[in-house]
Amino acid sequence: MKYTKLNLSLIALAICLLVGANSCKPKNEGNAVTGDAAAKAYVPPGKYDEFYNFVSGGFSGQLSVYGLPSGRLLRVIPVFSVDPEKGYGYSEETKPMLNTSHGFVPWDDLHHTELSQTNGEIDGRWLFVNANNTPRVARLDLKTFRTAEIIELPNSAGNHSSPFITENTEYVVAGTRFSVPPDNANGDVPINSYRKNFKGSISFIKVDKNTGNMDIAFQLRCPGVDFDLSHAGKGKSNGWFFFSCYNTEQANTLLEVNASQRDKDFIMAVNWKKAEEYLKQGKGKKETVKYVHNLYDEKTHTASSETKTEVTVLDTKDLKDICYFIPCPKSPHGCDVDPTGEYIVGSGKLAALIPVFSFDKVMKAIADKDYIGDYDGIPVIKYESALYGEVKKPGLGPLHTEFDGKGNAITTMFVSSEIVKWNIKDLKVIDRQPTYYSPGHLCIPGGDTKKPNSKYVIVYNKITKDRYLPTGPELAQAAQIFDITGDKMQLILDFPTIGEPHYAQAVSADLIKNNSVKFFKLEDNLNPYVSKGEAETKVVRKDKRVDIYITAIRSHFAPDNIEGIKMGDEVYWHVTNLEQDWDVPHGFAIKGALNGELLVMPGETQTLKWSPEKPGMYPFYCTDFCSALHQEMQGYVRVSPAGSNTPLLFSTGKNLPPKDSTSINP
C-alpha cells in the first residue's frame, strides 16, 4: 500500500483515538488545581454566579444551564426530547411542540446554542438551538427558561450547521449537513448519483424583533457539499455570512477517506444583503414543500402546530454574486469571525496550522475577480488573495476559536488535547494549556460578539477517563473553566455535564436574572380549561370524553374524590396551579398512566390525558414537594365497568366515610 501524507495523518489520528486518551495526554499535564486557582471558582452558599452558561445536550436533546464560575447545574431545559420531570411532550399542551412533517418525534440531537444579539452584543432575550437529526431550529424564552418555538427546515438533512445569527438577530441561519435531493424532486435515485441529484441548502429564518417569532424568509440552493459551523460578519463585514464546508469531493461512502482527498475544502462567503435584494426583485422560486411550525403561547399555556407548504428558493448557480468560495485546509469544522469583523478564522481538522482570512482582502479579490475558477458555478477566490496569514504550528486538530476582546483568539486542539491562545494581528502563539481530554468546542462569554468578556474560557471535552469516579462503560461528560485574565490561562475548575456538550454560550447573569418570570398571573391565564378558583372546578362528561377541571394549592387538590369514570372513557385532567408565589410548582400523577407526570407552574394550566385499563381505585398525588403536608396532597378516582350506572360525582372535603364504618375515633 502506498502511504500518502493524508494516509499517515489519518493513521496517526486513529492510533491516538484507539489507544485512548491516556496515551495522548499532554506532556505538561497536571493532576490538581491549586488552592489559589480553586478559590477563583468558589461561589459561597447563597451567592449568585456571575454568568449563565447554556450548554447543548447533544444526544440527550436537551439544554443544560450552569452557573459560572461555580459549575453548578441550575436547570435542564427540554427542547427536542420528551422530559417526564417537567411533563414536556407528555402534557396535551406541550405535545404539539414535538410535531414534525414526519409526525410526533420524541427525540433529537441538540448540538449548538446561540444567544440573541442587538448591535452585535448579547441582549439576553432569546436562545436559539438546533435539532441535528430531524432538521429544526428552536427558540427559548429567557424570561421563562422554556422552549417557546420550534420550526422545521425543508430541503435539509442533518441540521448541524446552525443556528447562527446576524448581529441584530434579523436572521437565524442554518445549513444542511447532508446534501440530499430537494424535497420537491424525486428522492428515489441511486445513491451514487450524488453529484447529479444531491444539493445543499441554507435557510434564512426571519426573527420578529419584538416577539422573536420565526418564519423561513428564503433558502439558498447550494452545491452538494456538507456545511459545518458558521458565523455572521459583524461591523465592517455585517451583511455577510461565512460557512465552513467539507466533502467538496462529493463522496457518498467512507467519507473519512473519500472526503479527505483534496488538500483544501472551502469557507463559503454569503452576501445575504444581496440575497435580500434578489428576493425583493422576485428572483426567488416558490417550491412546494412540507414543514411544521410549532409555537407555545404563554397566555394559554398551550402549544399550536401549523403545517406549511411553500418556501422561496434562490439558486446560487444562477445568481452569481451571492456566494463565493475561499479555499481552506481540508475538513474545516469551525469558521469564526473576530469582534472587528475583519478576520475570519478557519479550522481544518487535519491541518497543522490555522488560516486567518481578511474580509478586506476578500472584498478586493471579489472586486478584481481574482478567482482560480469556479465550483459548481460559484467563484473560487485564490487562497493567497484572501489570506491574512497563518498561525504556524498551533497544535494538532484545531476545531473552534473564540475571542477574548483583547486582541487574542483561543482555539481548541482536539488531537493534542489543549487550548491555544494566539494574537490575531501577529499570529504568534502566546500560551497553551492542556485539557482533559480531546476538547471540541469552547466558550468565552460573548466570545463570538463585538464585546467579549475576557474573564473565563470554558472548554467542553469529549473524553474524561481518569477524571471522575467510574460509572460503567460510559463516563461523565465534562467541562473545564480557565481564568484568562492574565497572560497565562489558568485551570480553576472542571465539572461534569449532562451529555453530550457541544457548542455553548455564556452571558452575564445581570442581563437575565432580573427579567425572570416568577409566576404566571391567574387573571391572565387564557387556557380554555383553566379553573381560577376551587369554585370553578368541575367534572364534565360528553359521551366517552370526561374533562376534569381540577386545582392544586398547598396542600390539596380540588376535587380530590371522583366517581363515575367508566372503562372506555378518555379522561383529560386539566390541572390549574392556584399558587401566586415564586418557585411553588405542583406536580400531578395518577396510577397506571401510560405517560409522564405533569409539572404545573404557579398560575398555569396543564392537561394529562388518561385512559384507565381496568375497573378499580386509582390514587393521584402531587409529585413536586410543595409544603410540610405535601405527602397529604392526594386523591382518589373510582373507575367502574363500561355500562355501569355509577353516577358522576366529585367533591373535596365532603365525601367522608359513613359513621357506622369500622374507623376508630380517638
Salt bridges, closest charged atoms under 4 A:
GLU29 OE2 - LYS25 NZ 3.96
ASP49 OD2 - ARG72 NH2 3.26
GLU50 OE1 - LYS455 NZ 2.94
ASP83 OD2 - LYS86 NZ 3.17
GLU85 OE1 - LYS86 NZ 2.78
GLU92 OE2 - LYS95 NZ 2.69
ASP108 OD2 - ARG136 NH2 2.64
ASP109 OD2 - HIS111 NE2 3.03
GLU121 OE2 - LYS451 NZ 3.69
ASP123 OD2 - ARG125 NE 3.79
GLU149 OE1 - ARG139 NE 3.01
GLU149 OE2 - HIS293 NE2 2.51
GLU167 OE1 - LYS450 NZ 3.75
ASP215 OD1 - LYS308 NZ 3.11
ASP228 OD1 - HIS160 ND1 3.12
ASP228 OD2 - HIS333 ND1 2.97
ASP263 OD2 - LYS264 NZ 3.28
GLU277 OE1 - LYS274 NZ 3.30
GLU287 OE1 - ARG221 NH2 2.94
GLU298 OE1 - ARG146 NH2 2.85
GLU298 OE1 - HIS301 ND1 3.85
ASP336 OD1 - HIS231 ND1 3.40
ASP336 OD1 - HIS400 NE2 3.61
GLU342 OE1 - LYS236 NZ 3.21
ASP360 OD2 - LYS236 NZ 2.96
ASP368 OD2 - LYS364 NZ 2.68
ASP370 OD1 - LYS382 NZ 3.81
ASP376 OD1 - LYS317 NZ 3.24
GLU390 OE1 - LYS392 NZ 2.53
GLU402 OE2 - HIS400 NE2 3.61
GLU418 OE1 - ARG432 NH1 3.16
ASP431 OD1 - LYS488 NZ 3.60
ASP448 OD2 - HIS231 NE2 3.39
ASP466 OD2 - LYS25 NZ 3.10
ASP483 OD2 - LYS40 NZ 3.44
ASP494 OD2 - ARG467 NH2 2.81
GLU500 OE2 - LYS462 NZ 3.14
GLU500 OE1 - HIS502 NE2 3.28
ASP510 OD1 - LYS513 NZ 3.27
GLU534 OE2 - HIS556 NE2 2.60
ASP547 OD1 - ARG545 NH2 2.87
ASP547 OD1 - HIS574 NE2 2.65
GLU563 OE1 - ARG638 NH1 2.76
ASP569 OD2 - ARG541 NH2 2.72
GLU570 OE2 - LYS609 NZ 3.27
GLU579 OE1 - ARG554 NH2 2.94
GLU579 OE2 - HIS586 NE2 2.97
GLU604 OE2 - ARG146 NH2 2.88
GLU604 OE2 - HIS301 ND1 3.93
